[in-house]
Amino acid sequence: MLQPGGRLLLTLATQEYTGQEEFDGEMAFIGRRLPYSHDRPEVALSKLATAGLVVVSARLTETGGETFYWIVACKPVAQNGVHPITTPGPP
């Protein structure tokens, strides 16, 4: 369970990787078949907000020759929330 003030890092597949805006299935990555599932970035951010989390940063990153969407979010420590370190921009 994420404690108040705790942070999490999500690594999401992207349209650049799967070829689809939304995806649920398996993809090969570094020689292995792995389960992948992703929404459009705005849907993923909306789900985090609905869960009561504050997005600290959100950006596309390339690793292993593939593009992923990294999101850092935190659980607010007070009713008025935690101030984000950075404002997420469009992916």
C-alpha positions as a printed NumPy array, in Angstrom:
array([[  0.   ,   0.   ,   0.   ],
       [  1.297,   3.447,  -0.902],
       [  1.672,   5.585,   2.212],
       [  0.801,   9.324,   2.272],
       [  3.717,  11.158,   0.629],
       [  4.828,   7.92 ,  -1.043],
       [  5.718,   7.882,  -4.735],
       [  5.382,   5.343,  -7.484],
       [  6.915,   5.   , -10.932],
       [  4.791,   3.626, -13.745],
       [  6.405,   2.503, -16.982],
       [  3.722,   2.335, -19.647],
       [  3.974,   1.101, -23.202],
       [  3.134,   3.689, -25.867],
       [  1.672,   3.924, -29.339],
       [  5.252,   4.337, -30.587],
       [  5.993,   0.872, -29.164],
       [  2.785,  -1.095, -29.8  ],
       [  1.572,   0.734, -32.886],
       [ -1.834,   1.261, -31.253],
       [ -3.339,   4.083, -29.161],
       [ -4.544,   1.506, -26.628],
       [ -3.185,  -2.021, -26.274],
       [ -3.703,  -5.176, -24.214],
       [ -1.589,  -8.201, -25.113],
       [  2.017,  -9.404, -25.409],
       [  5.053,  -7.831, -27.079],
       [  8.654,  -8.947, -27.523],
       [ 11.149,  -6.9  , -25.464],
       [ 14.859,  -7.708, -25.252],
       [ 14.23 , -11.205, -26.564],
       [ 11.296, -12.057, -24.251],
       [  7.51 , -11.996, -24.67 ],
       [  6.038,  -9.811, -21.957],
       [  2.466,  -8.786, -21.131],
       [  1.716,  -5.158, -22.001],
       [ -1.321,  -3.004, -21.533],
       [ -1.631,   0.722, -22.   ],
       [ -4.156,   3.49 , -22.426],
       [ -3.733,   6.799, -24.211],
       [ -1.594,   9.094, -21.983],
       [ -4.524,  11.345, -21.079],
       [ -6.569,   8.308, -19.986],
       [ -3.704,   6.996, -17.815],
       [ -3.313,  10.42 , -16.151],
       [ -7.065,  10.63 , -15.58 ],
       [ -7.091,   7.197, -13.905],
       [ -4.329,   8.305, -11.52 ],
       [ -6.262,  11.469, -10.637],
       [ -9.427,   9.417, -10.07 ],
       [ -7.417,   7.192,  -7.709],
       [ -6.498,  10.326,  -5.714],
       [ -2.86 ,  10.463,  -6.804],
       [ -0.944,  13.586,  -7.845],
       [  1.2  ,  13.338, -10.973],
       [  4.688,  14.656, -10.211],
       [  6.143,  14.112, -13.686],
       [  5.196,  12.415, -16.929],
       [  7.452,  12.005, -19.94 ],
       [  8.356,   9.79 , -22.841],
       [ 11.673,   7.983, -22.437],
       [ 13.594,   5.66 , -24.71 ],
       [ 15.199,   2.495, -23.388],
       [ 16.238,  -0.692, -25.16 ],
       [ 15.47 ,   1.025, -28.448],
       [ 11.807,   1.436, -27.487],
       [  9.743,   4.418, -26.295],
       [  7.858,   4.217, -23.005],
       [  5.788,   6.698, -20.971],
       [  7.177,   7.173, -17.457],
       [  4.868,   8.638, -14.846],
       [  5.856,   9.493, -11.275],
       [  2.874,  10.033,  -9.004],
       [  2.453,  10.465,  -5.264],
       [ -0.215,  10.019,  -2.649],
       [ -1.109,  13.373,  -1.07 ],
       [ -0.102,  13.923,   2.555],
       [ -2.772,  16.506,   3.296],
       [ -6.276,  17.238,   2.116],
       [ -4.98 ,  20.013,  -0.165],
       [ -2.422,  17.664,  -1.789],
       [  1.276,  17.628,  -2.492],
       [  2.854,  20.256,  -4.72 ],
       [  4.229,  18.572,  -7.854],
       [  7.972,  18.93 ,  -8.469],
       [  7.328,  19.398, -12.19 ],
       [  4.233,  19.936, -14.26 ],
       [  3.648,  17.098, -16.688],
       [  3.498,  18.194, -20.281],
       [  2.091,  16.368, -23.237],
       [  3.901,  13.137, -24.052]])
